Amino acid sequence: MTEKQATEKSTGKLPAHAKVVIIGGGVIGCSTAYHLIKRGWKDVVLLERSQLTAGTTWHAAGLVEAGGFFSSTLLEITQYTLELFSALESETGLATGFNDVGMLNIATSPSRLEEFRRIAAFDRHFGVPIEEISPEKVKELWPLAYTDDILAGFFTPGDGRVNPVDVTMALAKGARMGGVQIFEETAVTGFRKEGQRVTGVITNKGEIQAEYVVNCAGIWGREIGKLAGVNVPLQPMEHYYLITEPIEGIKADLPVLVDLGKYAYYREETGGVLFGLFEPDAAPWALNGIPKNFSFGEINPDWDRMMPYLEEAMKRIPGLETAGIHKFFCGPESFTPDLEPMMGLAPELDNFYVAAGFNSLGILMGGGAGKVMAQWIVDGVPDIDVTEIDIARMLPFENTPKYLKDRSIEVLGFMFEEGYPNRHFKTARNVRKSAFHDRLTEAGAYFGVYAGWEYPDWFAPKGVEPKVEYSWGRQNWFEYAAAEHQATRENVTMLDYSVMGKILVQGRDAEKHLNRICANNVAVPVGRIVYTQWLNETGTIEADLTVTRLAGDQFLILTGDGTITAVQAWLRRHIPADAHVFVTNITSAYSVLNIQGPKSRDFLSRVTHADMSNEAFPFLTMQEIDIDYALVKAIRITYVGELGWELYIPTEFSLHVFDTLLETGADVGLKHMGLQALDTLRLEKAYRDYGNDIDNTDSPLEVGLSYFVDFDKPGGFIGRDALLRRKEAGLKYRMVQFLLEDPEPMLYYGEIIHRDEKPVGYIMAGGYGHTLGASVGVGPVENEGETVNADYIKSGSYEIDIAGVRYPAKASLRPMYDPKLKRVRC
């Protein structure tokens, strides 16, 4: 293609067919097109309703940085974006405005300093050259900044800024050079579908057949999703920045300055300062729909609402208070309910992808997001952990207008709030409450939120208000959760576990197709429970769950409710349409009470006529038992490493069973347990948690789950051959449990693992092991690309870096608590 052709707009009629149709001509859409071309897919069409960048890309602040995230997923996306944008001009010949002035974050409180030190250690492990600097050095880098309250700065050279329009045009040119056709002034008005596939895209200029469709429509992403029957919960929000007239002393080489405590970022703009805000109590926009012809549009700024935030932000650069105002800008940015992007294959369809809801970080993630989308489309699975960004995590209720409005008010400012462990959103709460909610409230529960469910996180003692005080140390509920933990180890506790997703799979072909999907063998007798993973064709994990055989043609799948949409979609895609199999979400049909602890058998024997002995009721079996007037499904299983049962109670009997158990439990010292205790108990036992310490990049082999893979079962399973190849090649990392030798420090996530003075991995999940006597965590250990075996793990000396301080730790491939399962199988 010639230079002229690469920069011209596509004219004439739409082609009748394209392999991929991308909807949206902002940075995400153009990046996706560019990366599909790089993967060799030539037949790609991009449709833009107005002009390229006309939605929100044109007014972005243009910041690019490699680090600043406590997430390997986001780090890999932003690192690649920085790398791509710095080189894009040399490839395409179009200037991008890339200027590597560096990024400077400042800490003005001890807790923020702790947070930045933890993030800095994490980012350095991924190759980000972030350095902690003194307040004096901050002053050198930003002479006009007020620095008296600064404890430290964190400077990353090489980060900086681009011109958003220019970088998008460069991506578009790169895409055109590979053959992409881009059509502007082409609005999508509908879709043609056959079964679970989109077959055609209907526009104001005609219809185009498509094999794949990608929704990169930005603030219109929700509307495009509705046209296709796809759930895309995002809300446009007012986003503000102010540009001053030129100020003496402001130079183009000043680093981008970020002051999270003032909800503000600052950079040079034509000799003045551009400073933007991520204020708490933000304002949603276009609640009744985006104006029809909104293009390169602005929103009338609300000076009264924003003035307190502007005045506070100006204190960081005192010269701003007297500078002339060139422009006070307000434009829309789209935000998601959980402040994570929505990417990937939509669960409702088999060829409709989404890349939207980048929470004002579209430029920052633009290059990497396009690369990940191209991998998803071409390869079927990306090579990075996508559990936190996969659109399949979203649930239908999150797309209701009231929920989006209420949650969005909080999420914009939440970006700049301190990222304490165990944070929960405060808005749009009490969406889903179990039958036990009021009883648990009376018992002193502090509630967290998961998939809309209010769940008991921990319980305050009588007379103490269940109110959280966040910190990086031992939070105020630490001792309360410790008591719940120890009660589970020594006596018996009860946990409301109703958040578990429950799927009934039934039909004469159910066993055949489930056994093909499951890596373990589910062709078991009625009443048996099977712990298993579901793998993709590359042998890595798509789901981690249990399957219980209820009858010859009935199976109960139990999974986290946050993954239930993905699990249902996987079943639909891997069970032929003509198979005699029926899949039903029965989550709301049952409440769940989890009874755990060495005294759980004695306790339950007081409320049922069933024989709860080990001989009559073995581990990993299910029976229907009576509890007073009710019949419940009792599943003997544990996630804490003790004798225990999960009770699945028909919803209408829930309170009756709860009250019966509580009344009887008074005689045996029954104690309530929350999910904080559940998590520390499972970490001591080194049980895995999909989406936290294992993800879609792991196979069962590396993470210690090979015992639950049946390579020899008839018919095999999805991913079997890839898993065998992985096994034969040798494992490049192993999941290891760590226990600090010092009882004081706290492990949470992201702390760097050092073996013999070399960084070899990081903690994926951590908590305090109240029985083991110190913080415990799990994380992968690597060996510079070489094979990792048990001898390698055992022969090393380990330290864990917490906020820049290293602490000696013990390492083990086997659980440090009850490795032989004696307490579980008793």
Buried (B, 14 or more C-beta within 10 A) or exposed (E): EEEEEBBEBBEEEBBEEBBBBBBBBBBBBBBBBBBBBBEEBEBBBBBBBBBBBBBBBBBBBBBBBBBBBBBBBBBBBBBBBBBBBBEBBEEBBBBBBBBBBBBBBBBBEEBBBBBBBBBBBBBBBBEBBBEBBEBEBBBEBBEBBBBEEBBBBBBBBBBBBBBBBBBBBBBBBBBBBBBBBBBBBBBBEEBEBEEBBBBBBBBEBEBBBBBBBBBBBBBBBBBBBEBBBBBBBBBBBBBBBBBBEBBEEBEEEBBBBBBBBBBBBBBBBEBBBBBBBBBBEBBBBBEEEBEEEBEEBEBEBEEEBBEEBBEBBBBBBEBBEEBEEBBEBBBBBBBBBBBBBBBBBBBBBBBBBBBBBBBBBBBBBBBBBBBBBBBBBBEEBBBBBBBBBBBBBBBEBBBEEEBBBBBBBBBBBBBBBBBBBBEEBEBBBEBBBBBBBEBBBEBBBBBBBBBBBBBBBBBBEEEEEBEBEBBBEEBBBBEBBBBBBBBBBBBBBBBBBBBBBBBBBBBEBBBBBBBBBBBBBBBBEEBBBBBBBBBBEBBBBBBBBBBBBBEEBBBBBBBBBBBBBBBBBBBBEBBEEEEBBBBEBEBEBBBBBBBBBBBBBBBBEEBBEBEBEEEEBEBBBBBEBEBBEBEBBBBBBBBBBBBBBBBBBBEEBBBBBBEBBBEBBEEBBBBBBBBBBBBBBBBBBBBBBBBBBBBBBBBBBBBBBBEBBBEEBEEBBBBBEBBBEBBEEEBBBBBBBBBBBEEEBBBBBBBBBBBEEEBBBBBBBBBBBBBBEBBBBBBBBBBEEEEBBEEBBEEBEBBBBBBBEBBEBBBBBEBBBBEEEEBBBE
